[in-house]
Amino acid sequence: MWLNLYSQAAQNIYCILYFSVAPSSAPPSLRVVSTTVATINVAWNRIPCQERNGNIAGYTLRVCEVESEVESDDCVLTTTRRTRRAISSLLPRRSYNIYVQAYSDSRRFRSPLSSPVLGTTTSPTGTLLWHYC
């Protein structure tokens, strides 16, 4: 919790009290927008105002290969302030479970993890040339 004081006019002082607690729900509607050989683009909606419980400063994405556990060290974490993200440097023809979680200004308070969405990178295309000597 923090307190902001500011003055709109010399004699008028307004106090605004902000409570910063964890958002009560995960960001909704996580979805895969597009995929390539090494990238999965995802998007989600903002948490509804009545469930934010303060300011949402950003989002953490947890990206886990399907064989990995959600709490595994094999999962990759990435952050963004927007409601979309390109997750790159992935392996081709692999499936990933992707979760999103919102965090407050202090990053101390986090929402629950969203339900996972499954994203699968595509196969490489093109022709392989073999040279025999």
DRENPA-465929 format. One record per atom (N, C-alpha, C): residue number from 1; atom name; x, y, z. Coordinates in nm, 3 decimals. Layout:
<atoms>
<NUM,"CA",<X,Y,Z>> ...
</atoms>
This chain:
<atoms>
<1,"N",<0.086,-0.116,0.000>> <1,"CA",<0.000,0.000,0.000>> <1,"C",<0.090,0.122,0.000>> <2,"N",<0.056,0.223,-0.079>> <2,"CA",<0.131,0.346,-0.078>> <2,"C",<0.038,0.464,-0.089>> <3,"N",<0.089,0.582,-0.059>> <3,"CA",<0.007,0.702,-0.054>> <3,"C",<0.067,0.806,-0.145>> <4,"N",<-0.015,0.863,-0.231>> <4,"CA",<0.029,0.971,-0.319>> <4,"C",<-0.041,1.099,-0.278>> <5,"N",<0.034,1.206,-0.264>> <5,"CA",<-0.022,1.337,-0.235>> <5,"C",<0.013,1.430,-0.350>> <6,"N",<-0.083,1.507,-0.394>> <6,"CA",<-0.054,1.608,-0.494>> <6,"C",<-0.153,1.722,-0.479>> <7,"N",<-0.119,1.836,-0.539>> <7,"CA",<-0.204,1.954,-0.525>> <7,"C",<-0.251,1.998,-0.662>> <8,"N",<-0.380,2.016,-0.675>> <8,"CA",<-0.436,2.067,-0.799>> <8,"C",<-0.437,2.220,-0.795>> <9,"N",<-0.458,2.277,-0.683>> <9,"CA",<-0.449,2.420,-0.659>> <9,"C",<-0.377,2.437,-0.525>> <10,"N",<-0.330,2.555,-0.496>> <10,"CA",<-0.250,2.578,-0.375>> <10,"C",<-0.321,2.532,-0.248>> <11,"N",<-0.451,2.552,-0.236>> <11,"CA",<-0.521,2.516,-0.114>> <11,"C",<-0.590,2.380,-0.119>> <12,"N",<-0.594,2.316,-0.234>> <12,"CA",<-0.661,2.187,-0.247>> <12,"C",<-0.559,2.074,-0.256>> <13,"N",<-0.558,1.990,-0.157>> <13,"CA",<-0.470,1.874,-0.158>> <13,"C",<-0.557,1.750,-0.161>> <14,"N",<-0.524,1.661,-0.251>> <14,"CA",<-0.600,1.537,-0.265>> <14,"C",<-0.511,1.421,-0.224>> <15,"N",<-0.566,1.331,-0.151>> <15,"CA",<-0.495,1.211,-0.112>> <15,"C",<-0.557,1.093,-0.184>> <16,"N",<-0.475,1.017,-0.248>> <16,"CA",<-0.523,0.897,-0.315>> <16,"C",<-0.448,0.781,-0.255>> <17,"N",<-0.521,0.684,-0.206>> <17,"CA",<-0.462,0.568,-0.143>> <17,"C",<-0.474,0.451,-0.239>> <18,"N",<-0.361,0.392,-0.272>> <18,"CA",<-0.360,0.277,-0.362>> <18,"C",<-0.328,0.153,-0.280>> <19,"N",<-0.409,0.052,-0.295>> <19,"CA",<-0.380,-0.076,-0.234>> <19,"C",<-0.320,-0.164,-0.342>> <20,"N",<-0.210,-0.223,-0.314>> <20,"CA",<-0.149,-0.312,-0.410>> <20,"C",<-0.147,-0.452,-0.351>> <21,"N",<-0.237,-0.532,-0.396>> <21,"CA",<-0.243,-0.672,-0.357>> <21,"C",<-0.249,-0.754,-0.486>> <22,"N",<-0.237,-0.881,-0.472>> <22,"CA",<-0.235,-0.967,-0.590>> <22,"C",<-0.367,-0.958,-0.666>> <23,"N",<-0.360,-0.955,-0.799>> <23,"CA",<-0.483,-0.962,-0.878>> <23,"C",<-0.555,-1.093,-0.844>> <24,"N",<-0.687,-1.088,-0.841>> <24,"CA",<-0.763,-1.205,-0.798>> <24,"C",<-0.786,-1.307,-0.910>> <25,"N",<-0.753,-1.274,-1.034>> <25,"CA",<-0.766,-1.372,-1.141>> <25,"C",<-0.649,-1.359,-1.238>> <26,"N",<-0.631,-1.463,-1.316>> <26,"CA",<-0.527,-1.465,-1.418>> <26,"C",<-0.571,-1.384,-1.540>> <27,"N",<-0.479,-1.338,-1.621>> <27,"CA",<-0.518,-1.272,-1.745>> <27,"C",<-0.600,-1.369,-1.831>> <28,"N",<-0.716,-1.324,-1.880>> <28,"CA",<-0.804,-1.415,-1.955>> <28,"C",<-0.768,-1.424,-2.104>> <29,"N",<-0.821,-1.526,-2.165>> <29,"CA",<-0.819,-1.545,-2.311>> <29,"C",<-0.679,-1.555,-2.370>> <30,"N",<-0.590,-1.625,-2.303>> <30,"CA",<-0.458,-1.651,-2.360>> <30,"C",<-0.476,-1.735,-2.485>> <31,"N",<-0.411,-1.694,-2.595>> <31,"CA",<-0.428,-1.765,-2.721>> <31,"C",<-0.302,-1.755,-2.806>> <32,"N",<-0.282,-1.854,-2.891>> <32,"CA",<-0.173,-1.851,-2.988>> <32,"C",<-0.224,-1.777,-3.111>> <33,"N",<-0.149,-1.675,-3.152>> <33,"CA",<-0.188,-1.594,-3.267>> <33,"C",<-0.125,-1.648,-3.395>> <34,"N",<0.002,-1.686,-3.388>> <34,"CA",<0.070,-1.742,-3.504>> <34,"C",<0.196,-1.816,-3.459>> <35,"N",<0.247,-1.901,-3.548>> <35,"CA",<0.370,-1.974,-3.518>> <35,"C",<0.461,-1.977,-3.640>> <36,"N",<0.589,-1.991,-3.615>> <36,"CA",<0.688,-2.013,-3.720>> <36,"C",<0.778,-2.127,-3.674>> <37,"N",<0.888,-2.147,-3.743>> <37,"CA",<0.982,-2.253,-3.709>> <37,"C",<1.038,-2.234,-3.568>> <38,"N",<1.063,-2.110,-3.527>> <38,"CA",<1.128,-2.086,-3.398>> <38,"C",<1.054,-1.986,-3.309>> <39,"N",<0.933,-1.944,-3.348>> <39,"CA",<0.862,-1.841,-3.273>> <39,"C",<0.715,-1.877,-3.257>> <40,"N",<0.662,-1.848,-3.138>> <40,"CA",<0.518,-1.859,-3.113>> <40,"C",<0.472,-1.722,-3.066>> <41,"N",<0.375,-1.663,-3.135>> <41,"CA",<0.317,-1.534,-3.097>> <41,"C",<0.189,-1.559,-3.019>> <42,"N",<0.182,-1.500,-2.898>> <42,"CA",<0.065,-1.518,-2.814>> <42,"C",<0.006,-1.381,-2.778>> <43,"N",<-0.120,-1.383,-2.739>> <43,"CA",<-0.189,-1.261,-2.693>> <43,"C",<-0.289,-1.302,-2.586>> <44,"N",<-0.332,-1.206,-2.506>> <44,"CA",<-0.431,-1.229,-2.401>> <44,"C",<-0.503,-1.099,-2.373>> <45,"N",<-0.608,-1.104,-2.295>> <45,"CA",<-0.683,-0.984,-2.258>> <45,"C",<-0.638,-0.936,-2.122>> <46,"N",<-0.666,-0.809,-2.095>> <46,"CA",<-0.636,-0.753,-1.963>> <46,"C",<-0.731,-0.811,-1.859>> <47,"N",<-0.683,-0.816,-1.736>> <47,"CA",<-0.768,-0.859,-1.626>> <47,"C",<-0.876,-0.752,-1.607>> <48,"N",<-1.002,-0.791,-1.588>> <48,"CA",<-1.107,-0.691,-1.566>> <48,"C",<-1.073,-0.602,-1.446>> <49,"N",<-1.111,-0.475,-1.455>> <49,"CA",<-1.078,-0.375,-1.351>> <49,"C",<-1.110,-0.422,-1.210>> <50,"N",<-1.228,-0.480,-1.190>> <50,"CA",<-1.270,-0.519,-1.055>> <50,"C",<-1.187,-0.634,-0.998>> <51,"N",<-1.104,-0.699,-1.081>> <51,"CA",<-1.022,-0.811,-1.034>> <51,"C",<-0.873,-0.778,-1.030>> <52,"N",<-0.835,-0.654,-1.068>> <52,"CA",<-0.693,-0.616,-1.070>> <52,"C",<-0.636,-0.589,-0.932>> <53,"N",<-0.715,-0.531,-0.843>> <53,"CA",<-0.670,-0.499,-0.707>> <53,"C",<-0.547,-0.408,-0.706>> <54,"N",<-0.541,-0.314,-0.796>> <54,"CA",<-0.428,-0.223,-0.806>> <54,"C",<-0.380,-0.214,-0.949>> <55,"N",<-0.264,-0.157,-0.965>> <55,"CA",<-0.207,-0.137,-1.098>> <55,"C",<-0.137,-0.263,-1.146>> <56,"N",<-0.161,-0.301,-1.271>> <56,"CA",<-0.089,-0.411,-1.334>> <56,"C",<0.030,-0.350,-1.406>> <57,"N",<0.150,-0.386,-1.362>> <57,"CA",<0.271,-0.329,-1.421>> <57,"C",<0.321,-0.409,-1.540>> <58,"N",<0.290,-0.537,-1.545>> <58,"CA",<0.338,-0.619,-1.655>> <58,"C",<0.294,-0.764,-1.640>> <59,"N",<0.350,-0.845,-1.729>> <59,"CA",<0.311,-0.985,-1.736>> <59,"C",<0.435,-1.072,-1.747>> <60,"N",<0.428,-1.188,-1.686>> <60,"CA",<0.532,-1.289,-1.700>> <60,"C",<0.474,-1.407,-1.775>> <61,"N",<0.548,-1.453,-1.876>> <61,"CA",<0.507,-1.571,-1.950>> <61,"C",<0.598,-1.686,-1.909>> <62,"N",<0.538,-1.801,-1.885>> <62,"CA",<0.613,-1.923,-1.854>> <62,"C",<0.594,-2.016,-1.973>> <63,"N",<0.705,-2.055,-2.035>> <63,"CA",<0.702,-2.138,-2.155>> <63,"C",<0.772,-2.269,-2.124>> <64,"N",<0.698,-2.380,-2.133>> <64,"CA",<0.751,-2.511,-2.096>> <64,"C",<0.728,-2.609,-2.210>> <65,"N",<0.830,-2.686,-2.244>> <65,"CA",<0.806,-2.792,-2.340>> <65,"C",<0.703,-2.886,-2.281>> <66,"N",<0.624,-2.949,-2.364>> <66,"CA",<0.511,-3.028,-2.318>> <66,"C",<0.556,-3.135,-2.218>> <67,"N",<0.674,-3.191,-2.234>> <67,"CA",<0.721,-3.295,-2.144>> <67,"C",<0.763,-3.240,-2.008>> <68,"N",<0.782,-3.109,-1.995>> <68,"CA",<0.831,-3.049,-1.871>> <68,"C",<0.717,-3.015,-1.777>> <69,"N",<0.747,-3.011,-1.649>> <69,"CA",<0.651,-2.969,-1.548>> <69,"C",<0.648,-2.817,-1.542>> <70,"N",<0.535,-2.758,-1.502>> <70,"CA",<0.519,-2.613,-1.498>> <70,"C",<0.618,-2.546,-1.402>> <71,"N",<0.658,-2.613,-1.297>> <71,"CA",<0.753,-2.555,-1.201>> <71,"C",<0.897,-2.597,-1.231>> <72,"N",<0.920,-2.658,-1.345>> <72,"CA",<1.051,-2.711,-1.381>> <72,"C",<1.150,-2.599,-1.413>> <73,"N",<1.277,-2.629,-1.392>> <73,"CA",<1.382,-2.537,-1.433>> <73,"C",<1.397,-2.531,-1.584>> <74,"N",<1.335,-2.627,-1.653>> <74,"CA",<1.341,-2.629,-1.799>> <74,"C",<1.249,-2.525,-1.862>> <75,"N",<1.161,-2.467,-1.782>> <75,"CA",<1.069,-2.365,-1.834>> <75,"C",<1.143,-2.233,-1.849>> <76,"N",<1.104,-2.158,-1.950>> <76,"CA",<1.164,-2.028,-1.976>> <76,"C",<1.067,-1.920,-1.931>> <77,"N",<1.118,-1.818,-1.863>> <77,"CA",<1.036,-1.705,-1.821>> <77,"C",<1.074,-1.583,-1.905>> <78,"N",<0.973,-1.508,-1.945>> <78,"CA",<0.995,-1.383,-2.018>> <78,"C",<0.890,-1.283,-1.972>> <79,"N",<0.921,-1.156,-1.976>> <79,"CA",<0.825,-1.054,-1.929>> <79,"C",<0.794,-0.954,-2.039>> <80,"N",<0.681,-0.887,-2.022>> <80,"CA",<0.638,-0.781,-2.113>> <80,"C",<0.540,-0.690,-2.041>> <81,"N",<0.526,-0.569,-2.090>> <81,"CA",<0.424,-0.477,-2.037>> <81,"C",<0.299,-0.477,-2.124>> <82,"N",<0.306,-0.541,-2.238>> <82,"CA",<0.194,-0.544,-2.332>> <82,"C",<0.113,-0.672,-2.317>> <83,"N",<0.002,-0.680,-2.386>> <83,"CA",<-0.083,-0.799,-2.379>> <83,"C",<-0.061,-0.890,-2.499>> <84,"N",<0.062,-0.890,-2.547>> <84,"CA",<0.102,-0.982,-2.654>> <84,"C",<0.254,-1.000,-2.646>> <85,"N",<0.302,-1.111,-2.700>> <85,"CA",<0.445,-1.136,-2.692>> <85,"C",<0.484,-1.236,-2.798>> <86,"N",<0.596,-1.213,-2.863>> <86,"CA",<0.657,-1.311,-2.952>> <86,"C",<0.760,-1.388,-2.870>> <87,"N",<0.743,-1.517,-2.860>> <87,"CA",<0.837,-1.602,-2.787>> <87,"C",<0.927,-1.666,-2.891>> <88,"N",<1.053,-1.629,-2.889>> <88,"CA",<1.143,-1.672,-2.996>> <88,"C",<1.253,-1.765,-2.944>> <89,"N",<1.338,-1.806,-3.034>> <89,"CA",<1.450,-1.898,-3.006>> <89,"C",<1.402,-2.036,-2.960>> <90,"N",<1.287,-2.077,-3.011>> <90,"CA",<1.232,-2.208,-2.979>> <90,"C",<1.280,-2.310,-3.082>> <91,"N",<1.267,-2.436,-3.049>> <91,"CA",<1.308,-2.543,-3.141>> <91,"C",<1.194,-2.577,-3.237>> <92,"N",<1.228,-2.615,-3.362>> <92,"CA",<1.122,-2.650,-3.458>> <92,"C",<1.052,-2.780,-3.420>> <93,"N",<0.927,-2.789,-3.462>> <93,"CA",<0.844,-2.909,-3.443>> <93,"C",<0.835,-2.951,-3.297>> <94,"N",<0.828,-2.854,-3.208>> <94,"CA",<0.815,-2.883,-3.065>> <94,"C",<0.687,-2.818,-3.014>> <95,"N",<0.627,-2.883,-2.915>> <95,"CA",<0.506,-2.829,-2.853>> <95,"C",<0.541,-2.770,-2.718>> <96,"N",<0.480,-2.656,-2.688>> <96,"CA",<0.507,-2.583,-2.564>> <96,"C",<0.376,-2.548,-2.496>> <97,"N",<0.372,-2.565,-2.364>> <97,"CA",<0.263,-2.512,-2.283>> <97,"C",<0.303,-2.372,-2.242>> <98,"N",<0.214,-2.277,-2.263>> <98,"CA",<0.244,-2.137,-2.233>> <98,"C",<0.140,-2.087,-2.133>> <99,"N",<0.190,-2.021,-2.029>> <99,"CA",<0.107,-1.965,-1.922>> <99,"C",<0.138,-1.816,-1.912>> <100,"N",<0.043,-1.736,-1.866>> <100,"CA",<0.068,-1.594,-1.841>> <100,"C",<0.023,-1.561,-1.699>> <101,"N",<0.093,-1.466,-1.640>> <101,"CA",<0.066,-1.422,-1.502>> <101,"C",<0.091,-1.272,-1.496>> <102,"N",<0.001,-1.198,-1.433>> <102,"CA",<0.017,-1.053,-1.418>> <102,"C",<0.091,-1.024,-1.288>> <103,"N",<0.161,-0.910,-1.285>> <103,"CA",<0.225,-0.869,-1.160>> <103,"C",<0.202,-0.720,-1.136>> <104,"N",<0.210,-0.680,-1.008>> <104,"CA",<0.188,-0.542,-0.968>> <104,"C",<0.315,-0.460,-0.984>> <105,"N",<0.307,-0.332,-0.950>> <105,"CA",<0.422,-0.242,-0.963>> <105,"C",<0.547,-0.294,-0.895>> <106,"N",<0.531,-0.349,-0.779>> <106,"CA",<0.646,-0.393,-0.702>> <106,"C",<0.694,-0.532,-0.742>> <107,"N",<0.619,-0.600,-0.827>> <107,"CA",<0.643,-0.739,-0.868>> <107,"C",<0.630,-0.835,-0.750>> <108,"N",<0.593,-0.784,-0.636>> <108,"CA",<0.573,-0.868,-0.519>> <108,"C",<0.443,-0.945,-0.528>> <109,"N",<0.344,-0.883,-0.590>> <109,"CA",<0.211,-0.944,-0.595>> <109,"C",<0.184,-0.994,-0.736>> <110,"N",<0.151,-1.122,-0.746>> <110,"CA",<0.129,-1.186,-0.875>> <110,"C",<-0.009,-1.251,-0.880>> <111,"N",<-0.067,-1.250,-0.998>> <111,"CA",<-0.195,-1.317,-1.018>> <111,"C",<-0.171,-1.468,-1.023>> <112,"N",<-0.279,-1.545,-1.020>> <112,"CA",<-0.263,-1.689,-1.046>> <112,"C",<-0.215,-1.709,-1.191>> <113,"N",<-0.154,-1.822,-1.218>> <113,"CA",<-0.118,-1.856,-1.356>> <113,"C",<-0.245,-1.882,-1.436>> <114,"N",<-0.242,-1.844,-1.562>> <114,"CA",<-0.355,-1.873,-1.651>> <114,"C",<-0.358,-2.022,-1.681>> <115,"N",<-0.467,-2.066,-1.739>> <115,"CA",<-0.470,-2.200,-1.795>> <115,"C",<-0.373,-2.202,-1.912>> <116,"N",<-0.308,-2.315,-1.936>> <116,"CA",<-0.209,-2.316,-2.044>> <116,"C",<-0.274,-2.315,-2.181>> <117,"N",<-0.199,-2.262,-2.276>> <117,"CA",<-0.236,-2.274,-2.416>> <117,"C",<-0.122,-2.352,-2.482>> <118,"N",<-0.156,-2.437,-2.576>> <118,"CA",<-0.056,-2.520,-2.644>> <118,"C",<-0.014,-2.452,-2.773>> <119,"N",<0.116,-2.432,-2.788>> <119,"CA",<0.171,-2.376,-2.911>> <119,"C",<0.273,-2.472,-2.967>> <120,"N",<0.269,-2.494,-3.098>> <120,"CA",<0.363,-2.586,-3.163>> <120,"C",<0.434,-2.513,-3.275>> <121,"N",<0.566,-2.515,-3.270>> <121,"CA",<0.643,-2.452,-3.378>> <121,"C",<0.632,-2.538,-3.503>> <122,"N",<0.652,-2.475,-3.616>> <122,"CA",<0.635,-2.543,-3.744>> <122,"C",<0.762,-2.615,-3.785>> <123,"N",<0.751,-2.694,-3.891>> <123,"CA",<0.866,-2.765,-3.947>> <123,"C",<0.941,-2.673,-4.042>> <124,"N",<1.071,-2.688,-4.048>> <124,"CA",<1.147,-2.609,-4.145>> <124,"C",<1.105,-2.647,-4.288>> <125,"N",<1.106,-2.551,-4.375>> <125,"CA",<1.074,-2.578,-4.516>> <125,"C",<1.197,-2.548,-4.599>> <126,"N",<1.194,-2.595,-4.720>> <126,"CA",<1.307,-2.570,-4.809>> <126,"C",<1.369,-2.702,-4.851>> <127,"N",<1.471,-2.690,-4.927>> <127,"CA",<1.538,-2.807,-4.981>> <127,"C",<1.674,-2.821,-4.916>> <128,"N",<1.702,-2.944,-4.874>> <128,"CA",<1.834,-2.973,-4.822>> <128,"C",<1.921,-3.022,-4.937>> <129,"N",<2.036,-2.969,-4.950>> <129,"CA",<2.128,-3.011,-5.055>> <129,"C",<2.239,-3.094,-4.993>> <130,"N",<2.256,-3.211,-5.044>> <130,"CA",<2.361,-3.298,-4.994>> <130,"C",<2.473,-3.300,-5.096>> <131,"N",<2.589,-3.278,-5.051>> <131,"CA",<2.707,-3.283,-5.140>> <131,"C",<2.792,-3.400,-5.099>> <132,"N",<2.814,-3.490,-5.193>> <132,"CA",<2.898,-3.607,-5.167>> <132,"C",<3.031,-3.585,-5.236>> <133,"N",<3.137,-3.616,-5.166>> <133,"CA",<3.271,-3.601,-5.226>> <133,"C",<3.328,-3.736,-5.258>> 
</atoms>
